[in-house]
């Protein structure tokens, strides 16, 4: 019986190591910039800056209604983040530091794939600069993205995602 218990513990430890290798190291709650809740609340993944920067990087330049001139945004595609946490669902509730929330589809009918930007013009964004995370669309790439629907989804000071 004791031997069976230890075998199960070794198996669980092995699974945890294999699962951890697929994602960047989880951030503790105090260092987390982004907390992602998925799979009916069963999975909570925290990302600090280092963990986000280990995911595939996407960069584009665009203008926004809230900033001056073109800005080069750098971050992780929302679709890459959803895949990294192995989340299932049709929609994402994105919530900011002040609890403002928007809902956006996991897969957009236009093919728009926003990024969770963590840098603007090569520099980390402060809370004062709408950071540290900002869901950003390449607004200049398509007129459809310049509508109120997409602009309302560009939530700044992002700190939580719930995928449902």
N, C-alpha and C positions, 0 to 999 in steps of 0.2 A: 504494500500500500504506500509506504514511504517512497519506494523507488518509482512508483507510478506518478506520485505527486511531483517528484523532481524531474521526471521526463516531461510532464506537462509544462512545468516552469521553464525548462530549457527550450521547449518548442515555442512557447509564448515569447521568450526573450529573443529567440532567433527570428521570429516573425516581426517583432518590433524593430530589430536591426535592419532587416530587409526593407520594411516599410519606411524607415527613417532615411535609407539611402536614396529613395525616390524623391524626397523633398529636401529642401534646404533645412538646416537645423531650426527647430521651432524656437521662437523667442519666448522669454518669460513675459508674463502679463505686464510688468513694469516697463519693459523695453519695447513692447509691441507697438508698431505703427498701425498695423492692420490686423483685425481679428475676423476670420472667416468661419461662419457657422454653416454647416451643410448636412445633407442626408438626414433631414428631420430633426436636427439639433444634436444628433449623435456624434458628429465630428466637429471639433473646434480646432482650427489651426491659426497660430499667431505668427505674424511675420514682422521682424525688425527690418531695418534698412538693408543690412547685410544679406538677409535671406531673400528679400525682394530682388536685390541686385544679382543674385545667383540664378534667377530665372531668365529665360530668353529676353533680350533687350530689344525694344522697338523705339525708333526715333523718327520724329517728323517735325516739320515746321508748319505753323498755322497762325492765323490771326484769331483773336477771340473778341467777343463783345466787352470783356472785362479788363483787357490789357491793351497796351500801346504797341503797335507794330507786330511784325512776325516774331514768334517765339519758337525756339527749338525745344520740344518736350521729349523727355526720355522716360521710359518706364516699361512695364510688362503688359502685354496684351491681356485684356480681361479674359479672353478665351483660354490663353495659356495658364492663367492663374486657376481658372475653374478646372482645367484638366489636371493641374498639379495637385489639387486637393481631392481629385477624383469625386467631384460633386455631381449629383444628378438633380435636375430640376429644369424648369422652364423660365423662371424669372429670378431676378436678383434685387433685393432691397439693399440699397446703398445708403449708409447713414453717416452723417458728419459729426464732428465734435460737439456741435450744439444741438444734436438730435434731429436736425433737418434730415428728411429721408425722401428718396425717389425710388421708383421701381422701374427697372429696365429689363428687356428680354435677354435671356442667355444667348440666343441666336437671333440677330436682327434680320428682318425681312429684306433690308437694303444691302445686307452684307457688311454693314459698318461694324468695325471691331475696335472699340475704343481701347485706350491704354490707361493703366493706373500710373499716372506720371508721378515720379519722385524727384525729377530734376527739370529745371527750366533754364535754358541757355547754359547748360553744363553745371549748374549749381543746385544743391538741395534747396527746396522751397521751405520757408518758415511759415508758421501759422499766419503771420501778418501778410505773407505773399500767397495766401490761399492754399498753403501746404499743411502738413508735409506731403500729403497725397491728394491728387486731383484727377478725377476721371475726365479724360480729355479725348475729344474726337478731332480728326483732321478736318476741321470745318471748311477749309479752303478747297478741299478735294472734290466736293460734291454739293450742289445747291440744296439738296434734301437735308444735309447736315446743318444748314444754316437756319433751319426752322426752330420755332419755339420748343417743339418736342425734343429735339436733340440738345438744344442749349440747356433745357431744364435738367437733362440727365448728366450734365457736366458738373457734378457735385464736387465742391472743393472742401478742404479740411476733412476728407474722408478718413474714417477710422474703423468702420465695420461693414462687412458684407454678409448678408444672409441669403443663401441660395436655396430656393424652394421650388 
